[in-house]
Amino acid sequence: MTQVYQGELTAPAGRFAIVVSRFNDFVTKPLLEGAIESLEQNGVAADAIDVAWVPGAFEIPLVARRLAEGGKHVAVICLGAVIRGETSHHEYINQQAAAGIMQAGLSSGVPVLFGVLTCETLEQALDRAGGKAGNKGSEAARAALEMVNLLRKLPSD
């Protein structure tokens, strides 16, 4: 018989961390609000959520890794907004932020979720931070809940 594993959107025991970029905070603040709201709507107590502000998206992976490896959090949600400018700067930031966030999760074994917007325009970013495309912070928080619960169900080595 096929064994199927799936996580649920229920609050597991433990603390959640959110690492959020101050750069483009007019976009990241609504992402943070969406993430917190989703966690609380799914049973996570407000006092079980820690928020760490970093200067920009490039700084997210280091803090995410520290929190993930610290043993106090069951998941780390990373939120930021990188918007294309007049140079290719955004490409380097996006690639390194994504790689660093992925590495933080892989090295720690703790779910580290990618909620960094990588948009071509300001309008796209605002649409994804609570506008017509929903709130990607909220989606990252729900993914965190699901991943924590899924990992707890998987057989160990």
Backbone as ProteinMPNN parsed JSONL, in Angstrom:
{"seq_chain_A": "MTQVYQGELTAPAGRFAIVVSRFNDFVTKPLLEGAIESLEQNGVAADAIDVAWVPGAFEIPLVARRLAEGGKHVAVICLGAVIRGETSHHEYINQQAAAGIMQAGLSSGVPVLFGVLTCETLEQALDRAGGKAGNKGSEAARAALEMVNLLRKLPSD", "coords_chain_A": {"N_chain_A": [[0.844, -1.172, 0.0], [0.5, 2.241, -0.739], [2.141, 4.744, 1.038], [1.239, 7.888, 2.186], [2.322, 11.097, 2.972], [1.519, 14.1, 4.585], [1.402, 17.488, 5.55], [-0.421, 19.477, 7.953], [-2.462, 22.422, 8.451], [-2.206, 23.249, 11.204], [-1.458, 24.387, 14.478], [1.641, 23.532, 15.598], [3.469, 22.455, 18.524], [5.79, 24.786, 19.774], [8.026, 27.536, 18.882], [7.854, 30.148, 16.428], [9.855, 31.847, 14.078], [10.277, 34.946, 12.43], [11.988, 36.479, 9.906], [12.559, 39.582, 8.692], [12.955, 42.012, 6.156], [13.992, 45.391, 6.392], [14.395, 47.089, 4.248], [12.48, 48.448, 1.672], [10.204, 48.592, 3.302], [7.567, 49.418, 3.162], [6.428, 47.49, 1.699], [7.265, 45.136, 2.972], [6.249, 45.302, 5.584], [3.387, 44.858, 5.353], [3.61, 42.184, 4.444], [4.707, 40.96, 6.716], [2.616, 41.431, 8.555], [0.633, 39.863, 7.363], [1.793, 37.305, 7.61], [1.957, 36.955, 10.414], [-0.759, 37.152, 11.071], [-1.788, 34.884, 9.719], [-0.441, 32.787, 11.07], [-1.5, 33.125, 13.67], [-4.25, 32.78, 13.149], [-4.276, 30.116, 12.667], [-3.812, 28.949, 15.076], [-1.387, 29.503, 16.422], [0.072, 31.009, 19.167], [0.36, 34.487, 19.909], [2.526, 35.164, 21.512], [4.323, 33.227, 20.848], [5.718, 33.853, 18.667], [8.504, 35.193, 17.151], [10.125, 38.087, 15.925], [12.583, 39.2, 13.745], [14.238, 41.94, 12.565], [16.045, 42.832, 9.7], [18.568, 44.636, 7.784], [18.347, 44.398, 4.873], [17.336, 42.248, 2.089], [19.566, 40.723, 1.476], [20.78, 40.239, 3.898], [19.117, 38.497, 5.202], [19.554, 35.569, 5.078], [21.729, 34.929, 6.913], [20.754, 35.603, 9.481], [18.466, 34.038, 9.491], [19.595, 31.479, 9.402], [20.999, 31.432, 11.856], [18.848, 31.581, 13.657], [17.43, 29.256, 12.916], [19.261, 27.249, 13.558], [19.48, 27.576, 16.242], [17.849, 26.113, 17.937], [15.5, 26.917, 19.191], [13.31, 27.451, 17.644], [10.681, 26.182, 15.596], [10.287, 26.693, 12.97], [11.384, 29.009, 10.453], [10.479, 31.942, 8.963], [11.061, 33.776, 6.124], [11.021, 37.052, 5.001], [10.909, 39.515, 2.505], [11.529, 42.112, 0.043], [12.535, 42.516, -3.134], [12.989, 44.644, -5.703], [13.146, 45.209, -9.138], [15.513, 47.478, -10.384], [17.267, 50.164, -11.985], [19.637, 48.937, -12.603], [21.414, 45.756, -12.705], [21.518, 44.886, -10.121], [19.487, 43.767, -8.501], [19.302, 41.117, -9.4], [21.551, 39.798, -8.377], [21.152, 40.049, -5.635], [18.686, 38.67, -5.335], [19.386, 36.028, -6.168], [21.397, 35.297, -4.309], [20.095, 35.647, -1.851], [18.042, 33.743, -2.071], [19.543, 31.355, -2.35], [20.951, 31.364, 0.084], [18.879, 31.253, 1.98], [17.744, 28.784, 1.349], [19.944, 27.148, 1.97], [20.139, 27.58, 4.719], [17.915, 26.205, 5.688], [18.468, 23.591, 4.803], [20.905, 23.005, 6.117], [20.224, 23.17, 8.79], [17.995, 21.551, 9.184], [15.585, 22.515, 9.873], [12.485, 23.892, 8.883], [12.837, 26.53, 6.663], [11.423, 29.173, 5.298], [10.797, 30.666, 2.124], [9.853, 33.762, 1.596], [10.382, 35.974, 0.073], [9.808, 38.586, -2.0], [10.351, 38.851, -5.44], [10.323, 41.006, -7.637], [9.423, 42.62, -10.739], [8.327, 45.162, -10.85], [7.176, 47.897, -8.772], [4.417, 47.886, -8.5], [3.806, 45.149, -8.9], [4.978, 44.112, -6.576], [3.449, 45.316, -4.528], [0.97, 44.22, -5.157], [1.408, 41.612, -4.347], [1.745, 41.808, -1.694], [-0.555, 41.851, -0.196], [-2.321, 42.884, -1.971], [-4.053, 42.504, -5.09], [-2.976, 40.037, -5.765], [-2.924, 38.549, -3.501], [-1.418, 37.757, -0.276], [1.823, 37.164, 0.133], [3.326, 36.787, 2.403], [1.525, 35.696, 4.186], [1.057, 33.299, 2.827], [3.598, 32.11, 3.047], [3.723, 31.709, 5.802], [1.674, 29.832, 6.183], [2.77, 27.752, 4.726], [4.943, 27.225, 6.352], [3.719, 26.175, 8.671], [2.61, 23.841, 7.568], [4.94, 22.488, 6.711], [6.362, 22.041, 9.128], [4.609, 20.29, 10.417], [4.542, 18.217, 8.529], [7.244, 17.296, 8.478], [7.391, 16.231, 11.023], [5.9, 13.966, 10.755], [7.203, 12.33, 8.971], [9.17, 9.367, 8.48], [12.067, 8.705, 10.445], [15.622, 8.519, 9.811]], "CA_chain_A": [[0.0, 0.0, 0.0], [1.245, 3.496, -0.819], [2.091, 5.608, 2.221], [1.21, 9.3, 1.808], [2.595, 12.006, 4.082], [1.072, 15.455, 4.294], [1.301, 18.348, 6.726], [-1.684, 20.195, 8.145], [-2.401, 23.823, 8.874], [-2.524, 23.339, 12.625], [-0.328, 24.908, 15.246], [2.442, 22.565, 16.345], [4.143, 23.022, 19.685], [7.051, 25.432, 19.455], [8.074, 28.937, 18.499], [8.112, 30.491, 15.035], [10.632, 33.077, 13.872], [10.086, 35.634, 11.16], [13.073, 37.394, 9.584], [11.957, 40.506, 7.726], [13.832, 43.074, 5.677], [13.546, 46.776, 6.532], [14.413, 47.725, 2.934], [11.138, 48.359, 1.072], [9.3, 48.223, 4.393], [6.173, 49.665, 2.779], [5.995, 46.198, 1.174], [7.529, 44.043, 3.912], [5.359, 45.375, 6.758], [2.169, 44.067, 5.095], [3.966, 40.76, 4.411], [4.838, 40.549, 8.115], [1.269, 41.396, 9.137], [-0.041, 38.685, 6.81], [2.382, 36.1, 8.191], [1.527, 36.86, 11.812], [-2.195, 36.875, 11.069], [-1.998, 33.479, 9.34], [-0.01, 31.928, 12.169], [-2.465, 33.229, 14.762], [-5.522, 32.184, 12.716], [-4.124, 28.659, 12.688], [-3.609, 28.478, 16.436], [-0.107, 29.869, 17.035], [-0.094, 32.124, 20.099], [1.152, 35.669, 19.567], [3.784, 35.164, 22.26], [5.18, 32.162, 20.321], [6.238, 34.374, 17.4], [9.609, 36.141, 17.286], [10.398, 38.816, 14.689], [13.921, 39.799, 13.663], [14.361, 42.86, 11.437], [17.392, 42.945, 9.123], [18.602, 45.783, 6.873], [17.853, 44.11, 3.536], [17.156, 40.839, 1.748], [20.867, 40.054, 1.47], [21.111, 39.889, 5.28], [18.152, 37.524, 5.73], [20.033, 34.197, 5.302], [22.563, 34.768, 8.102], [19.895, 35.623, 10.666], [17.607, 32.847, 9.39], [20.394, 30.309, 9.785], [21.242, 31.507, 13.305], [17.606, 31.229, 14.344], [17.101, 27.855, 12.629], [20.2, 26.364, 14.258], [19.482, 27.894, 17.664], [17.099, 25.131, 18.709], [14.331, 27.491, 19.864], [12.224, 27.679, 16.689], [10.305, 25.039, 14.76], [10.352, 27.161, 11.585], [11.803, 30.395, 10.244], [9.82, 32.508, 7.784], [11.892, 34.878, 5.622], [10.21, 37.997, 4.231], [11.62, 40.653, 1.947], [11.04, 42.57, -1.256], [13.583, 43.006, -4.03], [12.302, 45.155, -6.881], [14.078, 45.568, -10.212], [15.832, 48.891, -10.534], [17.88, 50.528, -13.259], [20.823, 48.102, -12.823], [21.164, 44.331, -12.476], [21.752, 44.641, -8.697], [18.436, 42.895, -7.956], [19.562, 39.725, -9.747], [22.533, 39.259, -7.439], [20.501, 39.962, -4.324], [17.702, 37.583, -5.393], [20.053, 34.723, -6.234], [22.102, 34.991, -3.064], [19.108, 35.498, -0.776], [17.376, 32.447, -2.251], [20.501, 30.289, -2.046], [21.24, 31.382, 1.516], [17.696, 30.798, 2.709], [17.671, 27.341, 1.137], [21.033, 26.517, 2.715], [19.807, 27.637, 6.148], [17.004, 25.102, 5.966], [19.136, 22.308, 4.597], [21.946, 22.761, 7.122], [19.649, 23.083, 10.135], [16.914, 20.592, 9.267], [14.393, 23.259, 10.289], [11.902, 24.575, 7.732], [13.142, 27.949, 6.482], [10.534, 29.457, 4.19], [11.158, 31.767, 1.24], [8.775, 34.722, 1.364], [11.017, 37.187, -0.457], [9.258, 38.949, -3.302], [11.353, 39.177, -6.461], [9.389, 41.597, -8.59], [9.88, 43.526, -11.791], [7.816, 46.514, -10.619], [6.593, 48.203, -7.466], [3.028, 47.437, -8.547], [3.808, 43.701, -8.658], [5.29, 43.882, -5.16], [2.282, 45.699, -3.724], [-0.073, 43.228, -5.427], [1.745, 40.379, -3.639], [1.838, 42.128, -0.263], [-1.901, 42.114, 0.286], [-3.137, 43.412, -3.06], [-4.876, 41.578, -5.873], [-2.345, 38.713, -5.858], [-2.893, 37.956, -2.17], [-0.323, 38.154, 0.606], [2.824, 36.091, 0.106], [3.733, 36.549, 3.788], [0.532, 34.764, 4.698], [1.316, 32.006, 2.195], [4.82, 31.55, 3.63], [3.384, 31.25, 7.153], [0.913, 28.58, 6.06], [3.732, 26.73, 4.296], [5.744, 26.878, 7.537], [2.905, 25.267, 9.487], [2.512, 22.562, 6.872], [6.239, 21.816, 6.711], [6.671, 21.556, 10.477], [3.773, 19.116, 10.658], [4.967, 17.148, 7.628], [8.505, 16.742, 8.936], [7.151, 15.447, 12.236], [5.262, 12.694, 10.371], [8.105, 11.511, 8.146], [10.011, 8.433, 9.236], [13.462, 9.149, 10.624], [16.622, 7.62, 9.197]], "C_chain_A": [[0.902, 1.254, 0.0], [1.057, 4.298, 0.455], [2.174, 7.062, 1.755], [1.408, 10.141, 3.055], [2.174, 13.401, 3.669], [0.976, 16.233, 5.595], [-0.042, 19.049, 6.774], [-1.42, 21.636, 8.557], [-2.886, 23.944, 10.31], [-1.257, 23.764, 13.358], [0.398, 23.785, 15.968], [3.007, 23.238, 17.595], [5.449, 23.658, 19.211], [6.888, 26.864, 18.991], [8.358, 29.081, 17.002], [8.913, 31.784, 15.003], [10.298, 33.638, 12.502], [11.246, 36.606, 11.007], [12.554, 38.281, 8.465], [12.899, 41.663, 7.419], [13.195, 44.45, 5.881], [13.52, 47.5, 5.185], [13.081, 47.436, 2.236], [10.095, 47.984, 2.122], [7.84, 48.551, 4.115], [5.568, 48.42, 2.124], [6.158, 45.115, 2.235], [6.663, 44.108, 5.168], [4.038, 44.65, 6.507], [2.446, 42.562, 4.973], [4.051, 40.206, 5.829], [3.465, 40.441, 8.777], [0.5, 40.173, 8.647], [0.478, 37.393, 7.416], [1.906, 35.905, 9.631], [0.045, 36.499, 11.89], [-2.48, 35.415, 10.72], [-1.586, 32.52, 10.447], [-1.044, 31.933, 13.286], [-3.806, 32.598, 14.396], [-5.47, 30.659, 12.756], [-3.658, 28.142, 14.044], [-2.28, 28.787, 17.094], [-0.339, 31.094, 17.929], [0.831, 33.279, 19.713], [2.501, 35.67, 20.282], [4.707, 34.005, 21.872], [5.769, 32.552, 18.964], [7.317, 35.41, 17.7], [9.879, 36.779, 15.929], [11.784, 39.438, 14.777], [13.974, 40.656, 12.399], [15.82, 42.912, 11.0], [17.386, 44.104, 8.126], [17.986, 45.513, 5.5], [17.76, 42.623, 3.292], [18.471, 40.066, 1.793], [21.25, 39.563, 2.865], [20.187, 38.829, 5.879], [18.781, 36.159, 6.008], [20.863, 33.994, 6.567], [21.707, 34.701, 9.362], [18.963, 34.407, 10.659], [18.36, 31.603, 9.844], [20.655, 30.287, 11.286], [19.998, 31.082, 14.076], [17.253, 29.756, 14.137], [17.996, 26.899, 13.406], [20.197, 26.566, 15.771], [18.686, 26.939, 18.542], [15.854, 25.657, 19.397], [13.115, 27.623, 18.951], [11.961, 26.438, 15.85], [10.313, 25.4, 13.281], [10.792, 28.618, 11.576], [11.2, 30.852, 8.921], [10.612, 33.745, 7.368], [11.065, 35.76, 4.697], [11.053, 39.172, 3.76], [11.001, 41.038, 0.625], [12.201, 43.167, -2.033], [12.884, 43.38, -5.334], [13.341, 45.611, -7.902], [14.266, 47.087, -10.25], [16.439, 49.14, -11.902], [19.113, 49.694, -13.58], [20.458, 46.641, -12.588], [21.376, 43.929, -11.016], [20.749, 43.629, -8.126], [18.699, 41.42, -8.244], [20.527, 39.072, -8.76], [21.925, 39.083, -6.054], [19.531, 38.779, -4.311], [18.366, 36.219, -5.348], [20.704, 34.357, -4.908], [21.148, 34.84, -1.886], [18.436, 34.134, -0.871], [18.309, 31.301, -1.876], [20.786, 30.216, -0.548], [20.085, 30.891, 2.358], [17.548, 29.288, 2.561], [18.733, 26.622, 1.969], [20.763, 26.52, 4.214], [18.879, 26.491, 6.535], [17.681, 23.747, 5.846], [20.15, 22.006, 5.699], [21.37, 22.559, 8.52], [18.627, 21.96, 10.28], [15.604, 21.199, 9.726], [13.799, 23.915, 9.044], [12.236, 26.068, 7.743], [12.448, 28.35, 5.182], [10.925, 30.728, 3.444], [9.919, 32.612, 0.948], [9.346, 36.046, 0.892], [10.44, 37.444, -1.836], [10.398, 39.346, -4.23], [10.598, 39.714, -7.663], [10.058, 42.523, -9.601], [9.487, 44.968, -11.503], [7.293, 46.656, -9.189], [5.147, 47.714, -7.412], [2.918, 45.94, -8.288], [4.05, 43.395, -7.186], [4.084, 44.193, -4.285], [1.123, 44.723, -3.931], [0.146, 41.963, -4.613], [1.867, 40.579, -2.126], [0.467, 42.542, 0.275], [-2.814, 42.691, -0.769], [-3.857, 42.299, -3.8], [-4.257, 40.192, -6.051], [-2.238, 38.036, -4.493], [-1.731, 38.465, -1.339], [0.653, 36.983, 0.709], [3.403, 35.828, 1.497], [2.804, 35.549, 4.452], [0.76, 33.369, 4.126], [2.558, 31.332, 2.786], [4.551, 31.017, 5.033], [2.605, 29.942, 7.106], [1.837, 27.443, 5.616], [4.597, 26.287, 5.477], [4.982, 25.896, 8.422], [2.865, 23.877, 8.861], [3.827, 21.793, 6.918], [6.623, 21.275, 8.082], [5.888, 20.276, 10.738], [4.165, 17.939, 9.764], [6.26, 16.492, 8.116], [8.336, 15.887, 10.185], [6.525, 14.092, 11.93], [6.203, 11.77, 9.616], [8.916, 10.558, 9.008], [11.425, 8.974, 9.347], [14.396, 8.114, 10.02], [16.936, 6.44, 10.071]], "O_chain_A": [[1.935, 1.289, 0.669], [-0.072, 4.506, 0.899], [3.084, 7.423, 1.009], [0.747, 9.928, 4.071], [2.436, 13.836, 2.547], [0.527, 15.709, 6.615], [-0.716, 19.196, 5.755], [-0.314, 22.006, 8.952], [-3.852, 24.652, 10.596], [-0.139, 23.523, 12.901], [-0.171, 23.152, 16.857], [3.013, 24.465, 17.693], [6.128, 23.115, 18.339], [5.781, 27.342, 18.742], [9.019, 28.236, 16.397], [8.68, 32.696, 15.797], [10.069, 32.899, 11.545], [11.469, 37.456, 11.869], [12.155, 37.788, 7.41], [13.548, 42.214, 8.308], [12.017, 44.651, 5.584], [12.723, 48.417, 4.991], [12.619, 46.294, 2.222], [9.213, 47.164, 1.868], [6.956, 48.007, 4.776], [4.348, 48.306, 2.006], [5.281, 44.264, 2.384], [6.369, 43.07, 5.761], [3.597, 43.89, 7.369], [1.605, 41.75, 5.359], [3.536, 39.124, 6.115], [3.187, 39.47, 9.48], [-0.201, 39.524, 9.422], [-0.301, 36.485, 7.707], [1.5, 34.807, 10.011], [-0.353, 35.644, 12.68], [-3.321, 34.779, 11.356], [-2.293, 31.554, 10.732], [-1.424, 30.877, 13.792], [-4.433, 31.95, 15.234], [-6.503, 29.997, 12.866], [-3.162, 27.02, 14.145], [-2.057, 28.372, 18.231], [-0.89, 32.099, 17.478], [1.949, 33.061, 19.247], [3.502, 36.122, 19.726], [5.754, 33.816, 22.491], [6.252, 31.704, 18.213], [7.075, 36.382, 18.415], [9.865, 36.098, 14.904], [12.118, 40.112, 15.751], [13.777, 40.153, 11.293], [16.721, 43.023, 11.831], [16.32, 44.516, 7.668], [17.188, 46.314, 5.014], [18.065, 41.821, 4.175], [18.48, 38.878, 2.115], [21.97, 38.573, 2.996], [20.462, 38.319, 6.965], [18.565, 35.62, 7.093], [20.709, 32.971, 7.234], [21.915, 33.835, 10.212], [18.704, 33.817, 11.707], [17.823, 30.776, 10.58], [20.545, 29.237, 11.919], [20.086, 30.315, 15.035], [16.826, 29.083, 15.075], [17.538, 25.852, 13.862], [20.84, 25.811, 16.5], [18.834, 26.954, 19.764], [15.204, 24.91, 20.127], [12.009, 27.879, 19.428], [12.887, 25.735, 15.445], [10.342, 24.514, 12.427], [10.604, 29.354, 12.544], [11.396, 30.215, 7.886], [10.81, 34.658, 8.17], [10.479, 35.278, 3.728], [11.818, 39.749, 4.533], [10.074, 40.389, 0.14], [12.772, 44.186, -1.644], [12.266, 42.537, -5.985], [14.294, 46.313, -7.564], [13.311, 47.858, -10.16], [16.161, 48.418, -12.859], [19.597, 49.731, -14.711], [19.301, 46.331, -12.301], [21.409, 42.737, -10.711], [21.124, 42.743, -7.358], [18.361, 40.561, -7.43], [20.332, 37.924, -8.36], [22.164, 38.078, -5.385], [19.551, 37.974, -3.38], [17.957, 35.35, -4.578], [20.572, 33.226, -4.44], [21.367, 33.998, -1.015], [18.277, 33.446, 0.138], [17.908, 30.38, -1.165], [20.855, 29.126, 0.021], [20.29, 30.186, 3.346], [17.261, 28.592, 3.535], [18.448, 25.604, 2.6], [21.116, 25.567, 4.908], [19.045, 25.88, 7.59], [17.489, 22.867, 6.685], [20.24, 20.869, 6.162], [21.96, 21.857, 9.341], [18.413, 21.465, 11.386], [14.624, 20.486, 9.943], [14.547, 24.446, 8.224], [11.952, 26.773, 8.712], [12.841, 27.917, 4.099], [11.327, 31.724, 4.044], [9.056, 32.227, 0.16], [8.855, 37.112, 1.264], [10.569, 36.614, -2.735], [11.298, 40.091, -3.842], [10.274, 38.973, -8.59], [11.105, 43.117, -9.344], [10.213, 45.896, -11.862], [7.013, 45.673, -8.504], [4.706, 47.188, -6.391], [2.04, 45.501, -7.544], [3.4, 42.519, -6.615], [3.739, 43.412, -3.398], [0.379, 44.432, -2.994], [-0.819, 41.303, -4.226], [2.069, 39.621, -1.38], [0.351, 43.457, 1.089], [-3.98, 42.964, -0.486], [-4.224, 41.281, -3.214], [-4.955, 39.26, -6.452], [-1.524, 37.043, -4.355], [-1.13, 39.489, -1.663], [0.342, 35.948, 1.298], [3.924, 34.74, 1.742], [3.245, 34.666, 5.188], [0.668, 32.374, 4.845], [2.565, 30.12, 2.998], [5.095, 29.98, 5.413], [2.855, 29.042, 7.908], [1.702, 26.309, 6.076], [4.943, 25.11, 5.588], [5.543, 24.896, 8.87], [3.061, 22.869, 9.54], [3.832, 20.582, 7.139], [7.153, 20.169, 8.186], [6.443, 19.292, 11.226], [4.123, 16.789, 10.201], [6.355, 15.265, 8.161], [9.07, 14.917, 10.375], [6.605, 13.172, 12.743], [6.016, 10.554, 9.624], [9.304, 10.894, 10.127], [11.916, 9.631, 8.429], [14.002, 6.978, 9.755], [17.753, 5.597, 9.7]]}, "name": "protein", "num_of_chains": 1, "seq": "MTQVYQGELTAPAGRFAIVVSRFNDFVTKPLLEGAIESLEQNGVAADAIDVAWVPGAFEIPLVARRLAEGGKHVAVICLGAVIRGETSHHEYINQQAAAGIMQAGLSSGVPVLFGVLTCETLEQALDRAGGKAGNKGSEAARAALEMVNLLRKLPSD"}
